[in-house]
Amino acid sequence: MSIFNNTQIAFADKTDSQLKKAYWMFKAIEQPVITNIGISALNFTVKNNFPFVTDIVKQTLFEQFCGGETHEESMKVVKQMFKHHVGSIFDYAIEGKAEEKVFNDTCTEIKQNIKFAEGNPAIPFVVFKPTGFGRIEIYEEVGKKVELTTSQKEEWARVVKRYDEVCQMAFDRNVILMIDAEETWMQDATDALVNEMMEKFNKEKAIIWNTVQMYRTGRLEYLAKDLERAKEKNYFLGYKFVRGAYMEKERARAAAMKYPDPIQPTKQASDENYNAAVDFVLNNLNKVSAFFGTHNEKSTELVMDKMKAMGLPHDHPQIYFGQLYGMSDNITYYLGAEKYNVCKYLPYGPVKDVVPYLTRRAQENTSVAGQTGRELGLIQKELDRRKGK
């Protein structure tokens, strides 16, 4: 029996009506056909400014998976979760916009989040997506190491400037800043840039953290090279480890463009790769800090067991766990109750702008084997417990 089955702990913050709403929403997401039709209709209606649709979204998907429309509005959720020893990571969830003004606005928003997080133990990390600071195409070109045109050089210089400004602010205010991972074809440029920032700002401890997707091939070798470089140049490493979120897209692109599939061949291979990353961290705590972002109960328990075997305290300052807001509360709240360092990724932003994130979340729930069924089972178990069944 899983240690993560205590629904009384998992749903301590949820009312009966919230649980029932979540149940019917996950029930709808469970059906791929309904999900795909619903997403198409949602994107169309939001794009064409149907005001009542925004209200419906806010009361359903948005309420389940987001903290609010602004970080101020999200503070209610932050404070409530922190009562249970669960931290929050503000995630400005605006996706799919590629204009310089939007990049600058996002950079400003991340700076505000750093100020917001300074000295606040309820917000231990700030995060941003690379494509929040620049076009995916410019990352791809830089990653290929081809000669850039003058305008491309100027564009990339603006991207680097945004990174440098937020990293400097995070360093000055002692706030850990995580950079997310995205598609493989833009990741080489991101990795190189984040490594530059680590070398510059992580001389005393890990302030700037990269994200590593362990469903990718070659990531253990990548980590070994990172460690070698960090030892040689005397700086610290911080990583968020995830399995990954772009599998279907990655495989389709690799097949269409006839290059080797960058994704592990099986789910088991991805799991083994992720678990190997756990060993990499725990064997190198003198240099490495880690955030294990996972909804996988076995991987979570593996980290806990290895920490126990090494005699590490639950709240070891270099080891964090994390799940997405609105999912896997059974894992998050158990870890919080046991006083591990655990956080929820807390997306926020205007409802209309967050729709691409929400539709991705719905599709991922549909495609991840067992995830939606597990959520439904836990919610039903808690509703039955409250009825005294």
N, C-alpha and C positions, 0 to 999 in steps of 0.2 A: 504493500500500500504506500502511495506517495506521501511524503511529509508535507506536500503542498495542497492537501485536501481540506484544510480547515476553512470552510466558507464563512464562518462567523468572523474570523480575522480578516479574510479576503474582502468582504463586503461591509465592513464596519461603518463605512462612510455613506453607504447607499440606502435610500429609503425603499420601501416595497414598490412604490410606483416607478422609481428609477430602474429598479431591477426588472420589472415587468416590461418597461419600454426597451431596455437593453436586450431582453430575451427576444422580443418580436423583431427587433432590428437584426440581431444575429441570425434569426430564423430566416429572414428575407435574404441576407447575404449568403446563407448556406446554399442557395440555389443559383448556380452560375448563369443560367439563362435569364432569370429575373434580375440578377446583378448587372449583367451586360446591357439589358434593355433599359434598366433604371439609370445606369450611368450615361448612356447615350441621350436619354430624355433630359436628365439633369444638366448635362453640359449644354444642350441646346437651349433649354429654358433660361439658364443662368446667363448664357452668352447674349440672349435676346432680352435680358432685363425683365423677366416675369417676377414682380416683387413678392407675390405670395409664395413662390418657390423658395426664395431666400429664407422666409420665415419657417417653412417646413424643414429645410436643411438645418437651420439653427437649432430646432427643437429635436432633431434626430441624430444624424451622423455627426454634426458639429458638436452637439452636447456630449456625445459619447467619446469622441476622439480629440477634442480641443479644450483648452482652458478658458478661452475667451477671445474677444476680438483685439484686445490690447494686453500688454503685460500688466498694466494696472488692474484691468478687469479680471485677469487670471490669478491675481494674488489671493483671491478668496479660496481657490482650489489649492494653491501653494501652501497657505497657512493650515488648511484642513489636513492635507496629507502629512505635513511636517509634525503634526500632533502624533502621528504613528511612526515617526522616525523615517519618513519617506521624503527625500529631497525632490526638487524639480529642476529640469533643464529646459529653459525657454527655447523653443524652436520656431523661429519666424517662418511659417510654412507657406510662403509665397513661391509658387513654382511656375515654370514655363514662360517667364517674361525675360526678354533679352534686349533691353534698351539701357543705354548708359545712365539715364536718369534713375531707372529702377535699381541698377547696381549701386549707384551713389546713395539712394534712399535706404537700401538694404544695409549698406555699410554703416550709415548713421544709426539705423535701428540696432545693429549689433553693438555699437558703442554705447547706446542707451542701456542695453541689456547688461553690459559689463559694469556700468555705473550702478545699475539696479542690484547686481549680484555682489558687489563689493561688500565684504564684511557680513554677508547674510548666509549663515550655514544652511538655510533652507534652499538656497540656489547655489550648489557647489560647482556647477559648470555653466559655461555659455557655449553655444554651438552655431555654426553656419555651414551652408552648403556652398561648395566651390562655384556652382552655377548661379549663386546669388551675387557673386562678385565679378562674373565675366561670362561671355558666351562659351558654350561647350566647344564650338568650332575653333576658337582661339587656343583653348587648352589642347585640343587635338593636334593642331599645327605645331605648337611648341613641343609637345611630346614626341613628335616625329623627328625633331631636331633638324628641320629643314630651314633654309634661309627665308626669313620673314620679309615681307614688304615693309616699307617705311610706316604705312598706316597700321599694319599689324604690330610692328614694334612699339608704336605709340599706344596701341590698345592694350598690349600685354603689360607695358609699363604702368598703365592705370590699374590693372588687376593687381600687380605686385604692390603698388602703393597702398591699395585698400588692405591687403593682407598685412603689410608692414604697420599700418596705422592701428588696426585692431589688435595685433599682437603686441605692439608697444604699449597700448593702453591696458591690455590684460596683464602684462608684466608689471607695469607701474602700480596697478591696483591689486595685484596678487590674486587674480581670478583665473582659474583654469579655462582655457579656450580650446574647444575641440573642433576640428574641421572634418566634416562628413566625407564619406567616399561616394562616388557615383559610377558612371559607366567606365568600363576598362579603357576605352579608347581616349578618355580624357585624364585617366588616373596617373599616368607617368608624369605629366606636367604638374599635377597637384602634389604628388608625392615629393617631387624634387623641390617644389616651392615650400612645402611644409617642413621638409628637412632643413632647408635654409633657415626658416624661422626657429626651428628647434635649436639649431646650432647657435643662433644669435641670442635666444632668450632663455634657453634651458640650462644655463651654466651652473646654477645652484640647485635647481629642482625642475621637475617637469611641469611647465606652465602651458606650453603649446603641445597639443596632442593630435595625432593623425588617426584615421580610421582604416582598419584593415578588414577586407571582406574574405572570410575564410572559405567561402564556397568557390573561390578562385584557385586555379593551379598556381604553383610557384610562390605562394605567399610565405611559406616557411623559409625558403631561401632568401626572399626579400627581407624578412625580419633578421636573419643572421647577418646579412650585409649591413643593415641599419645599425645593429649592435656593434659590429666591428668598427664602423665609422664613428659612432658615438664614443666608443672607448678611445679611439685614436685622437679624436678632436675634443675629448673631455666635456661632453654634455649629457643630459639625461633624456630618456625617451618616455613618451606617454602615448598610449594607444587605446582606442575604443575598438573592441573586437566584435564583429557581427558575422552572421553567416552571409547575408547579402540579399539584395532586393530586386535584381534586374535579370534574373535567370532566363526567362523566355526571350526577352529582348536581346540578350547577349548571344544566345544560341542561334536565334534567327539571323542576326547580323553576321555571325561567323560563317554560317552555312551559305548565306547569300554572297558574301565577299570572299569565300573560299580560304579562310585562315583557320588555324586550329581553335577548337572550342576552348575558351578560357575558363570554363566552369568544370568543377569536379564531375566525373562521370556518373556518380551515384550519390544519393542522400547519405549513405553510410560513409563514403569517402569525405564528404563535406563535414560530417560529424567528427570523424577521426582527425581531420585537419584542424577543426576548431579546438578539439581537446588537446591536440599537440601544442596549440598556442597557449593554452593554460599552463602547460609544463614550461614553455619558453619563458613566460612571465615569472612563475614561481621560482625558477632556477636562476633568475637574473634580477632579483629585487634590488640589488645594489645599484642597478641602472634603469630599471623599467618599472613604470606604473601602468595600471590597466583598469579599464572599464569594460566589464563583460556584459555586452548588450545581447540578451538572449531570452526567448520565450520557451526554451527547451529545458524541461525540468531536470533531465539527466546531466546536462552540462553544468547547470547551476549547482546541483548537488555534488558533482565532481569537484568543482572549485572549493566548495565548503569542506568536503572530506579531505582534500589535499591541504587546505589551510589548517585544519585540525591536526592532521598528521605532522605538520611542521611546527605545531605549537603557536601558530599565529593568532592574534586576537581577532574577534569578529569584525571589529572596526579598524582593521589595519589601514593606515592612511593611504596606502598605495593600491588598494584593491576595492573596486566599486562594482556593483551590479546595476543593471537597468533594464526596464521594459517600457513599452509605449503606453502612454495614457489611454485608458479605455480597454486595455487587454491584459491578460495574465495577472490580475490583481491577487490571485491565489499565491503567486510566487513573490510579488513585490511586498505585499503586506506581511507575509510570513517572515521574509528577510528583515523587514523593518522591526517586527516584534522581537526578533532574535538579535537586534542591534547590529546587523551588518550595515555597511554603507550601501544604500540602495536609492535609486532615483527613478522617477518617471520622466520620459521625454514628453514635454508638454507643448504641443503645437498651439500656435495662436495666430490671429490675423483676421482681416475683414472676411466675412463669410464667403462672399463672392470670389475673393482671391484664393481662398483656401480649398475651393472645390476640387482642383486637380489633385491636391494632397489627399483629400477625403475619398475620391474615387479610386486612387491608387491603394489606399488602405483597404477599401472594400474588396478590390480585386485580389489583393494579397491574402486576405482572410479566406476568400473563396478557393485560392489555389494552394494554400499551405495545408497539407494533409492533416486532418484532425483538429486544426486550430479552432474553427468555429464550433464544431461539435463539443470540444472540451469546454469552451466558454458557456455554451448552452447547458451542458450537464451540471456545471458548477452553479450557475444561476438557479436552475431548477432545484438543485440540492438545498440551496440556501432558502429559497421560497418555501420549500417543504419543511425545512427546520423551523422557520418562523411560524408556520401554521401548526407546529407541534406534531407533524406526521412521524 
